[in-house]
Every structure is written in C-alpha cells, then in structure tokens.
Amino acid sequence: MKLVDSLNKAQQEAASHKDGPLLIIAGAGAGKTKTLTHRIINLINSGIKPENILAITFTNKAASEMRERVEAMLTDANKPLVCTFHSLGVKILRENAETLGLSKNFTIADTSDSSSLLKEAIKDLGLDPKQYEPRRFKNIISRQKGDFITCDEFEKTASEYIEKLAYKIWRKYEENLKKEKSLDFDDLLLKSTLLIKQNPKIRKRYQDLFSHVHIDEYQDTNQVQYEMTRLLVGEKKNICVVGDSDQNIYSWRGANLKNILNFEKDYPGAKTVLLEENYRSTGTILEAANEIIRKNIERKEKNLFTKQGKGEKISLFEAMDENDEAEYIASKILELKDTGINFEDMAVLYRTNFQSRVLEQELLGHSIPYQVLGTRFFDRKEVRDVLSTLRRR
C-alpha cells in the first residue's frame, strides 16, 4: 500500500505537492497534522534530505506530536527540524551569538525575570512601579516586538506621553537585559529575524539549509513571524502553510489574519488545497458550525462535511442565571447516567475559570464525582483558608 492511500483525495493532493508555494486551508478536525506529516515523508521519499526540511508549529506539544509522527515513519538517521518559532529563534541566535555580541550560553528571561527587570527599569527612571504598572509597559513593548519594531524605531513614532514613557522604560529595560546577558521571550524572534534580515551571508546559509519550509497555524502568525518565514523561504518559495482564517484566535496578541488571506498575493502561483472533510463531529454539529462561520467577513470560503451521519440534534437551554444553568447541567448529567452513560464519558466546558465555582457547588450537592482540569475552586488555598475560618466561627 502506498503511503498516501490512507489519505482522502484533498489530503493526497496536499501531501503529494513538492515544489513551490502551497496553501492548505484546513477546517477543524480535517486531519491537517496527518497531512503535513505525510507531506514531509513524501518529500524525503522524493529525494529531499530530511535535514533540509523545516516544520514550524506554535506550541511545544504540537511540535512533539508532529516530530513523533514523522520519526515513526522514518528509517533515515537524519531528521527534519520540527520546532516552534521561539525554539528556532534560539537555535539561530546561539549559532550566531558572536555576530550579535552575545554569549552562546545567554539566558532566556522567563516571565518572572522579565517583570523584575522591567520593574527595575521603572525605578531607575525615578518612577513608582505601583503607579506605572510594569505589566502595562511589558504589553506595549511585547506588542512592538511582535510587530517587528525595534526600540530605536519605536522612538521615532512615539508621540503620546505614554508612548514616549514606554520608549524610555524599554531602553532602560534593554540595558538591564544586557547586564544580565539575557534575552526575553520576544527577543528570540525579533533579534533572530533582524539577524537574518541584516546579514546576507547568514540569511543565505539558512535558506540553503532549509529548502522546504512548513508553517502550521499560519492564521495566528504575527508580523515578526511573517518576516522570519519570508526571509527563510527566499527565492525558492518552497513554502507550505497550513491554517484556517475561521480559527484565528490570537489577534489580541498581534496575530495578523491578513498573513493567510494574502498568501496567494505574497506567493503568486501558489497552489491552494481545501481540507473540508471533518473526522471529529457529526453532520448536525457541522451544519450549525458552517452557518455561524459563514457570517465571518474576512475568510477563505470552505464548507465542512462529514461521512459520520447526522447525529443527535443540538439542544439549547436558556438559563435565568449561573445557578439555574449549573442546576440544569447537574440534572442533565444524572439523566444521562440513568441511560447507562458513565460519568467519565461526560465533559462540561466553560469559557472562564470563575464559572467553575457554581458548577462545582452544584455537582457536589448532587454527589456527582468530577475532575477539574486545573485547580478546583474549593481546593484553592485562599478558598480553603476562608472556609476553614468560617467553620471555626
């Protein structure tokens, strides 16, 4: 059996594509990881060396999953590089540390370190961190770095008082990072992208190394990630991006939806493949999802479908308040239990953590065993302390 025989027609089309730009619009549950994995293996089978293939994902978990799938199908000792944008940034910076005047063993400031250094920068300027909250300025600086804007460039455009102040704090913060021989999380992308942009020899080295580049969740890339990708791809334009404009959820942190919407303009002659067959949901759920998604204004047209049948109807309960909602959920769980469905086969999803309190309270009241992913409301230290105090009175 051929490798692609386990794929549907659209997946085969994407996995079999070799050279030139490729845009894969992958709906939810449409097997995008499987498609990407098979595409990488097909490239290797066609003669592309594994070490010349780069695949970038957004999370370590996604990178690990794809890496495991690829390596399980390989017999070659050499492996493709499957990593996140940030780990690729670290690799580039460590390999070229001397060019940047850095030590190869530079440290990466975590959130706590970064906050401390920013707080120190605010104090160095004679300001009170309680009045000038470090987190606010961290967000401003992080957004600028994500937009591929340096501290020097920000100074030229800063016009309002808060922006001018942010520039001064940023400058001091950079000095503090340098003293500590550290880079923060955003620097891993900004400085590595600047390096390959400003140094033609280094840029060519990575372009020659990575002949075929893959980017997952392309709809969630910001400006600096877009620039890094463009620079790595170079003139060969052997780039494959996977994404879905209907699943863009990180605009609040700088993700630019236009990166995926403009892909065919950025890379003329690009081939586009739609992965529309869903393997997770029933027809009823997909019909409802398609109706809602269709209302999005900026999107690549697609229509999710499944061969798994219609399934049960979707029910809607309009609660009076959160207590009414929790009571309904508990009663529904008991109703399902009476039909023979096990508790461990049920799940309750909610949007924000504070909603768990009333849900937990209602489940406890009905003696329904449950597990919260994260910390249970009633297991939190501050809640236990309050309850303990109340019990003693």
MIBA-270678 format. One record per residue (C-alpha): x, y, z. Coordinates in nm, 4 decimals, decimal comma. Example, Ala and Ser with C-alpha at 12.3 -4.5 7.8 and 13.67 -1.06 7.14 Angstrom:
2
(atom (1,2300; -0,4500; 0,7800)),
(atom (1,3670; -0,1060; 0,7140)),
//
This chain:
393
(atom (0,0000; 0,0000; 0,0000)),
(atom (0,1287; 0,3445; -0,0928)),
(atom (0,1843; 0,5986; 0,1839)),
(atom (-0,0867; 0,8326; 0,0538)),
(atom (-0,3524; 0,5585; 0,0332)),
(atom (-0,4590; 0,6318; 0,3922)),
(atom (-0,5416; 0,9931; 0,2966)),
(atom (-0,8556; 1,1331; 0,1364)),
(atom (-0,8338; 1,2958; -0,2078)),
(atom (-0,7679; 1,6513; -0,0811)),
(atom (-0,5112; 1,5308; 0,1710)),
(atom (-0,3351; 1,3327; -0,1025)),
(atom (-0,3247; 1,6417; -0,3247)),
(atom (-0,1561; 1,8439; -0,0476)),
(atom (0,0807; 1,5669; 0,0629)),
(atom (0,1950; 1,4943; -0,2933)),
(atom (0,2810; 1,8561; -0,3755)),
(atom (0,6571; 1,9093; -0,3849)),
(atom (0,7926; 2,2435; -0,5076)),
(atom (0,6533; 2,5956; -0,4997)),
(atom (0,4143; 2,7673; -0,2559)),
(atom (0,1265; 2,5649; -0,1121)),
(atom (-0,1650; 2,6932; 0,0959)),
(atom (-0,3615; 2,4289; 0,2868)),
(atom (-0,6897; 2,5591; 0,4263)),
(atom (-0,7677; 2,3030; 0,6949)),
(atom (-1,1006; 2,3073; 0,8735)),
(atom (-1,1258; 2,1878; 1,2318)),
(atom (-1,0774; 1,8116; 1,2650)),
(atom (-0,9792; 1,7743; 0,8982)),
(atom (-0,6530; 1,5847; 0,9609)),
(atom (-0,4038; 1,8647; 0,8994)),
(atom (-0,1264; 1,7096; 1,1155)),
(atom (-0,1617; 1,3782; 0,9329)),
(atom (-0,1449; 1,5619; 0,6004)),
(atom (0,1629; 1,7626; 0,6981)),
(atom (0,3358; 1,4509; 0,8311)),
(atom (0,2730; 1,2592; 0,5084)),
(atom (0,3855; 1,5576; 0,3007)),
(atom (0,7194; 1,5666; 0,4862)),
(atom (0,7689; 1,1925; 0,4373)),
(atom (0,6793; 1,2234; 0,0683)),
(atom (0,9393; 1,4986; 0,0264)),
(atom (1,2027; 1,2741; 0,1826)),
(atom (1,0981; 0,9805; -0,0357)),
(atom (1,1285; 1,2074; -0,3411)),
(atom (1,4942; 1,2800; -0,2629)),
(atom (1,4843; 1,5831; -0,0326)),
(atom (1,7250; 1,5332; 0,2582)),
(atom (1,5492; 1,5287; 0,5982)),
(atom (1,7827; 1,7970; 0,7370)),
(atom (1,6693; 2,0330; 0,4586)),
(atom (1,3090; 2,0250; 0,5785)),
(atom (1,1766; 2,2662; 0,8405)),
(atom (0,8336; 2,2484; 1,0052)),
(atom (0,7294; 2,5216; 1,2489)),
(atom (0,4392; 2,4904; 1,4928)),
(atom (0,3111; 2,7203; 1,7661)),
(atom (0,3394; 2,5029; 2,0754)),
(atom (0,5912; 2,2527; 2,2099)),
(atom (0,3118; 1,9976; 2,2388)),
(atom (0,2197; 2,0313; 1,8693)),
(atom (0,5870; 2,0141; 1,7712)),
(atom (0,6393; 1,6982; 1,9790)),
(atom (0,3332; 1,5304; 1,8282)),
(atom (0,4394; 1,6062; 1,4711)),
(atom (0,8016; 1,5107; 1,5399)),
(atom (0,6964; 1,1749; 1,6851)),
(atom (0,4706; 1,1014; 1,3883)),
(atom (0,7400; 1,1909; 1,1353)),
(atom (1,0183; 0,9999; 1,3095)),
(atom (0,7974; 0,6921; 1,3474)),
(atom (0,7773; 0,6770; 0,9667)),
(atom (1,1475; 0,7395; 0,9018)),
(atom (1,4335; 0,4947; 0,8629)),
(atom (1,6933; 0,7662; 0,7919)),
(atom (1,9140; 0,8626; 1,0864)),
(atom (1,8844; 1,2287; 0,9934)),
(atom (1,5647; 1,4062; 1,0958)),
(atom (1,3724; 1,7116; 0,9744)),
(atom (1,3709; 2,0059; 1,2142)),
(atom (1,0250; 2,0248; 1,3748)),
(atom (1,0095; 2,3071; 1,6281)),
(atom (0,8309; 2,6211; 1,7446)),
(atom (0,9115; 2,9704; 1,6192)),
(atom (1,0785; 3,0510; 1,9503)),
(atom (1,2982; 2,7407; 1,9599)),
(atom (1,4052; 2,8146; 1,6013)),
(atom (1,4922; 3,1682; 1,7155)),
(atom (1,7056; 3,0243; 1,9972)),
(atom (1,8839; 2,7933; 1,7506)),
(atom (1,9645; 3,0816; 1,5127)),
(atom (2,0816; 3,3117; 1,7929)),
(atom (2,3044; 3,0512; 1,9607)),
(atom (2,4617; 2,9545; 1,6284)),
(atom (2,5407; 3,3200; 1,5530)),
(atom (2,5930; 3,4555; 1,9039)),
(atom (2,9313; 3,6135; 1,8278)),
(atom (2,7865; 3,8178; 1,5404)),
(atom (2,5411; 3,9716; 1,7869)),
(atom (2,7956; 4,0158; 2,0647)),
(atom (2,6175; 3,7536; 2,2712)),
(atom (2,7442; 3,4543; 2,4609)),
(atom (2,6309; 3,1201; 2,3216)),
(atom (2,5118; 3,0481; 2,6717)),
(atom (2,2905; 3,3553; 2,7011)),
(atom (1,9986; 3,3068; 2,9366)),
(atom (1,6341; 3,3445; 2,8439)),
(atom (1,4449; 3,5665; 3,0862)),
(atom (1,1201; 3,3996; 3,1884)),
(atom (0,8053; 3,5953; 3,2773)),
(atom (0,9180; 3,6494; 3,6361)),
(atom (1,2706; 3,7603; 3,5385)),
(atom (1,1339; 3,9896; 3,2710)),
(atom (0,8891; 4,1533; 3,5139)),
(atom (1,1635; 4,2095; 3,7702)),
(atom (1,3952; 4,3719; 3,5161)),
(atom (1,1140; 4,5910; 3,3875)),
(atom (1,0238; 4,6952; 3,7421)),
(atom (1,3892; 4,7797; 3,7980)),
(atom (1,3900; 4,9890; 3,4792)),
(atom (1,0884; 5,1862; 3,6007)),
(atom (1,2591; 5,2523; 3,9355)),
(atom (1,5820; 5,3551; 3,7556)),
(atom (1,3814; 5,6335; 3,5904)),
(atom (1,2617; 5,7562; 3,9285)),
(atom (0,9085; 5,6240; 3,8806)),
(atom (0,6882; 5,4271; 4,1184)),
(atom (0,6066; 5,0756; 3,9836)),
(atom (0,2787; 5,0881; 4,1749)),
(atom (0,1718; 5,3884; 3,9732)),
(atom (0,3388; 5,2819; 3,6494)),
(atom (0,2448; 4,9149; 3,6369)),
(atom (0,5235; 4,7031; 3,4783)),
(atom (0,2751; 4,4681; 3,3137)),
(atom (0,1237; 4,7551; 3,1155)),
(atom (0,4597; 4,8537; 2,9706)),
(atom (0,5554; 4,4895; 2,9144)),
(atom (0,2462; 4,4540; 2,6947)),
(atom (0,3369; 4,7666; 2,4958)),
(atom (0,6959; 4,6508; 2,4425)),
(atom (0,5907; 4,2946; 2,3587)),
(atom (0,3383; 4,4166; 2,1014)),
(atom (0,6016; 4,6338; 1,9313)),
(atom (0,8493; 4,3469; 1,9144)),
(atom (0,5774; 4,1240; 1,7724)),
(atom (0,5097; 4,3891; 1,5077)),
(atom (0,8807; 4,3716; 1,4146)),
(atom (0,9550; 4,7152; 1,5585)),
(atom (1,2798; 4,7832; 1,7435)),
(atom (1,3300; 5,0222; 2,0334)),
(atom (1,5015; 5,2751; 1,8014)),
(atom (1,2143; 5,2591; 1,5526)),
(atom (0,9597; 5,2985; 1,8308)),
(atom (1,1296; 5,6198; 1,9465)),
(atom (1,0692; 5,7780; 1,6037)),
(atom (0,6944; 5,7079; 1,6080)),
(atom (0,6196; 5,7606; 1,9792)),
(atom (0,4041; 6,0748; 2,0005)),
(atom (0,1753; 6,0420; 2,3018)),
(atom (0,3008; 6,0744; 2,6598)),
(atom (0,2531; 5,7048; 2,7412)),
(atom (0,4402; 5,6010; 2,4251)),
(atom (0,7341; 5,8324; 2,4999)),
(atom (0,7455; 5,6980; 2,8538)),
(atom (0,7251; 5,3414; 2,7227)),
(atom (1,0262; 5,4121; 2,4997)),
(atom (1,2351; 5,5344; 2,7960)),
(atom (1,1377; 5,2311; 3,0027)),
(atom (1,2076; 4,9995; 2,7079)),
(atom (1,5540; 5,1497; 2,6577)),
(atom (1,6362; 5,1031; 3,0271)),
(atom (1,4886; 4,7528; 3,0224)),
(atom (1,7167; 4,6598; 2,7280)),
(atom (2,0169; 4,7827; 2,9266)),
(atom (1,9132; 4,5675; 3,2230)),
(atom (1,8728; 4,2606; 2,9989)),
(atom (2,2187; 4,3224; 2,8529)),
(atom (2,3753; 4,3415; 3,2010)),
(atom (2,2195; 4,0054; 3,2835)),
(atom (2,3345; 3,8625; 2,9468)),
(atom (1,9715; 3,7746; 2,8826)),
(atom (1,7106; 3,7956; 2,6111)),
(atom (1,3393; 3,7933; 2,6811)),
(atom (1,0899; 3,5690; 2,5054)),
(atom (1,0030; 3,8285; 2,2391)),
(atom (1,3714; 3,8908; 2,1631)),
(atom (1,4083; 3,5314; 2,0482)),
(atom (1,2008; 3,6187; 1,7426)),
(atom (1,2864; 3,9852; 1,6956)),
(atom (1,6650; 3,9524; 1,7188)),
(atom (1,6899; 3,6310; 1,5181)),
(atom (1,4752; 3,7805; 1,2399)),
(atom (1,6788; 4,1028; 1,2388)),
(atom (1,9942; 3,8939; 1,2192)),
(atom (1,8921; 3,7051; 0,9050)),
(atom (1,7469; 4,0200; 0,7516)),
(atom (2,0576; 4,2354; 0,8049)),
(atom (2,3239; 3,9704; 0,7317)),
(atom (2,3052; 3,8329; 0,3727)),
(atom (2,5606; 3,5536; 0,4372)),
(atom (2,3744; 3,4215; 0,7393)),
(atom (2,0417; 3,4552; 0,5561)),
(atom (2,1710; 3,2536; 0,2577)),
(atom (2,3085; 2,9857; 0,4883)),
(atom (1,9652; 2,9215; 0,6387)),
(atom (1,7903; 2,9493; 0,3028)),
(atom (2,0277; 2,6832; 0,1658)),
(atom (1,9820; 2,4678; 0,4750)),
(atom (1,6007; 2,4777; 0,4712)),
(atom (1,4947; 2,4082; 0,1138)),
(atom (1,1348; 2,3305; 0,2159)),
(atom (0,9586; 2,5258; 0,4913)),
(atom (0,6259; 2,4371; 0,6568)),
(atom (0,4274; 2,6676; 0,8879)),
(atom (0,1365; 2,5386; 1,0958)),
(atom (-0,1491; 2,7648; 1,2193)),
(atom (-0,0450; 3,0349; 0,9728)),
(atom (-0,3534; 3,2439; 1,0583)),
(atom (-0,2011; 3,3068; 1,4023)),
(atom (0,1353; 3,4420; 1,2845)),
(atom (0,2261; 3,7986; 1,3760)),
(atom (0,4462; 4,0385; 1,1798)),
(atom (0,7827; 3,9193; 1,3105)),
(atom (0,6895; 3,5537; 1,2440)),
(atom (0,5725; 3,6513; 0,8961)),
(atom (0,9045; 3,8272; 0,8288)),
(atom (1,1091; 3,5367; 0,9640)),
(atom (0,9203; 3,2960; 0,7380)),
(atom (0,9592; 3,5178; 0,4298)),
(atom (1,3327; 3,5557; 0,4873)),
(atom (1,3903; 3,1837; 0,5398)),
(atom (1,1963; 3,0860; 0,2274)),
(atom (1,3877; 3,3175; -0,0064)),
(atom (1,3623; 3,2954; -0,3841)),
(atom (1,2879; 2,9206; -0,3979)),
(atom (0,9464; 2,9837; -0,2435)),
(atom (0,9163; 2,6203; -0,1351)),
(atom (0,6768; 2,7094; 0,1431)),
(atom (0,3750; 2,5199; 0,2688)),
(atom (0,1442; 2,6936; 0,5170)),
(atom (-0,1491; 2,5343; 0,6923)),
(atom (-0,4240; 2,7330; 0,8556)),
(atom (-0,7826; 2,8461; 0,8666)),
(atom (-0,8994; 3,2073; 0,8741)),
(atom (-1,2052; 3,0916; 1,0721)),
(atom (-0,9831; 2,9735; 1,3579)),
(atom (-0,7940; 3,2980; 1,4173)),
(atom (-0,7956; 3,3462; 1,7966)),
(atom (-0,4770; 3,5404; 1,8738)),
(atom (-0,5438; 3,8838; 1,7214)),
(atom (-0,5323; 4,0237; 2,0762)),
(atom (-0,1620; 3,9403; 2,0920)),
(atom (-0,0706; 4,0612; 1,7446)),
(atom (-0,1692; 3,7753; 1,5133)),
(atom (-0,2402; 3,9164; 1,1673)),
(atom (-0,5200; 3,7395; 0,9802)),
(atom (-0,4079; 3,9065; 0,6555)),
(atom (-0,0979; 3,6849; 0,6536)),
(atom (-0,3095; 3,3878; 0,5462)),
(atom (-0,5628; 3,5911; 0,3456)),
(atom (-0,2816; 3,7484; 0,1395)),
(atom (-0,0738; 3,4324; 0,0958)),
(atom (-0,1624; 3,3945; -0,2716)),
(atom (-0,0630; 3,7591; -0,3319)),
(atom (0,2638; 3,7175; -0,1422)),
(atom (0,3417; 3,3986; -0,3334)),
(atom (0,1964; 3,4250; -0,6874)),
(atom (0,1165; 3,0909; -0,8467)),
(atom (0,0520; 2,9276; -0,5095)),
(atom (-0,1497; 2,6067; -0,5100)),
(atom (-0,4462; 2,6038; -0,2697)),
(atom (-0,5957; 2,2866; -0,1235)),
(atom (-0,9072; 2,2778; 0,0946)),
(atom (-0,9323; 2,0124; 0,3668)),
(atom (-1,3061; 2,0110; 0,4355)),
(atom (-1,3826; 1,6566; 0,5484)),
(atom (-1,4190; 1,6545; 0,9266)),
(atom (-1,3371; 1,3420; 1,1263)),
(atom (-1,4433; 1,4606; 1,4732)),
(atom (-1,8020; 1,5822; 1,4561)),
(atom (-2,1451; 1,4768; 1,3378)),
(atom (-2,3268; 1,6321; 1,0422)),
(atom (-2,5642; 1,8284; 1,2650)),
(atom (-2,2794; 1,9980; 1,4511)),
(atom (-2,1013; 2,0830; 1,1255)),
(atom (-2,4156; 2,2286; 0,9698)),
(atom (-2,4552; 2,4587; 1,2689)),
(atom (-2,0841; 2,5480; 1,2636)),
(atom (-2,0935; 2,6251; 0,8891)),
(atom (-2,3924; 2,8571; 0,9358)),
(atom (-2,2136; 3,0530; 1,2079)),
(atom (-1,8736; 3,0591; 1,0355)),
(atom (-2,0327; 3,1780; 0,7105)),
(atom (-2,1051; 3,5106; 0,8814)),
(atom (-1,7318; 3,5881; 0,9082)),
(atom (-1,6446; 3,8684; 0,6675)),
(atom (-1,2739; 3,8070; 0,6070)),
(atom (-1,2260; 3,4390; 0,5300)),
(atom (-1,1315; 3,1749; 0,2752)),
(atom (-1,4515; 3,0035; 0,1643)),
(atom (-1,4918; 2,6399; 0,2672)),
(atom (-1,7690; 2,4055; 0,3772)),
(atom (-1,7012; 2,1376; 0,6383)),
(atom (-1,8683; 1,7993; 0,5896)),
(atom (-1,8508; 1,4509; 0,7393)),
(atom (-1,9385; 1,0942; 0,6439)),
(atom (-2,0287; 1,0065; 1,0046)),
(atom (-2,4008; 1,0778; 0,9709)),
(atom (-2,6305; 1,3436; 1,1158)),
(atom (-2,6019; 1,2513; 1,4822)),
(atom (-2,8167; 1,3898; 1,7617)),
(atom (-2,9843; 1,7283; 1,7472)),
(atom (-2,8227; 2,0217; 1,9249)),
(atom (-3,0194; 2,1340; 2,2302)),
(atom (-3,0257; 2,4858; 2,3694)),
(atom (-3,1117; 2,5804; 2,7273)),
(atom (-3,1586; 2,9463; 2,8157)),
(atom (-3,0846; 2,9819; 3,1885)),
(atom (-3,2070; 3,2600; 3,4176)),
(atom (-2,8658; 3,2903; 3,5858)),
(atom (-2,5498; 3,0901; 3,6601)),
(atom (-2,7213; 2,8910; 3,9379)),
(atom (-3,0058; 2,7912; 3,7081)),
(atom (-2,7504; 2,6916; 3,4452)),
(atom (-2,5480; 2,4787; 3,6892)),
(atom (-2,8617; 2,3083; 3,8207)),
(atom (-2,9663; 2,2173; 3,4656)),
(atom (-2,6204; 2,0758; 3,3880)),
(atom (-2,6228; 1,8621; 3,7025)),
(atom (-2,9726; 1,7289; 3,6280)),
(atom (-2,8727; 1,6534; 3,2674)),
(atom (-2,5667; 1,4583; 3,3883)),
(atom (-2,7849; 1,2485; 3,6205)),
(atom (-3,0327; 1,1936; 3,3375)),
(atom (-2,7538; 1,0683; 3,1101)),
(atom (-2,6205; 0,8491; 3,3911)),
(atom (-2,9616; 0,6835; 3,4194)),
(atom (-2,9433; 0,5909; 3,0497)),
(atom (-2,6210; 0,3973; 3,1125)),
(atom (-2,3590; 0,6593; 3,0205)),
(atom (-2,0612; 0,6652; 3,2587)),
(atom (-1,9574; 0,9857; 3,4354)),
(atom (-1,6068; 0,9555; 3,2866)),
(atom (-1,7598; 0,9775; 2,9375)),
(atom (-1,9101; 1,3213; 3,0070)),
(atom (-1,7484; 1,6656; 2,9981)),
(atom (-1,8590; 2,0171; 3,0906)),
(atom (-1,6899; 2,3010; 2,9048)),
(atom (-1,6969; 2,6604; 3,0264)),
(atom (-1,5312; 2,9763; 2,8963)),
(atom (-1,3756; 3,1291; 3,2073)),
(atom (-1,2323; 2,9843; 3,5288)),
(atom (-1,4632; 3,1750; 3,7619)),
(atom (-1,7584; 2,9768; 3,6218)),
(atom (-1,6266; 2,6599; 3,7837)),
(atom (-1,7341; 2,7623; 4,1352)),
(atom (-2,1096; 2,7410; 4,0874)),
(atom (-2,0744; 2,4286; 3,8697)),
(atom (-1,8609; 2,2530; 4,1324)),
(atom (-2,1043; 2,3567; 4,4040)),
(atom (-2,3971; 2,2043; 4,2169)),
(atom (-2,2097; 1,8815; 4,1328)),
(atom (-2,1063; 1,8413; 4,4965)),
(atom (-2,4657; 1,8991; 4,6040)),
(atom (-2,5816; 1,6126; 4,3803)),
(atom (-2,2903; 1,3833; 4,4830)),
(atom (-2,1621; 1,3786; 4,1245)),
(atom (-1,7901; 1,2924; 4,1103)),
(atom (-1,5905; 1,5296; 3,8914)),
(atom (-1,2394; 1,6325; 3,7933)),
(atom (-1,1395; 1,9883; 3,7075)),
(atom (-0,8524; 2,0397; 3,4637)),
(atom (-0,6537; 2,2898; 3,6658)),
(atom (-0,7212; 2,3690; 4,0297)),
(atom (-1,0634; 2,3057; 4,1721)),
(atom (-1,2228; 2,6207; 4,3081)),
(atom (-1,2735; 2,4638; 4,6506)),
(atom (-0,9147; 2,3323; 4,6529)),
(atom (-0,7587; 2,6763; 4,6106)),
(atom (-0,5585; 2,7828; 4,9147)),
(atom (-0,7417; 3,1123; 4,9632)),
(atom (-1,0810; 2,9402; 4,9401)),
(atom (-0,9786; 2,6666; 5,1852)),
(atom (-0,8482; 2,9313; 5,4264)),
(atom (-1,1780; 3,1217; 5,4144)),
(atom (-1,3847; 2,8066; 5,4583)),
(atom (-1,1655; 2,6953; 5,7488)),
(atom (-1,2113; 3,0331; 5,9193)),
(atom (-1,5890; 3,0227; 5,8722)),
(atom (-1,6110; 2,6718; 6,0132)),
(atom (-1,4309; 2,7796; 6,3321)),
(atom (-1,6830; 3,0558; 6,3978)),
//
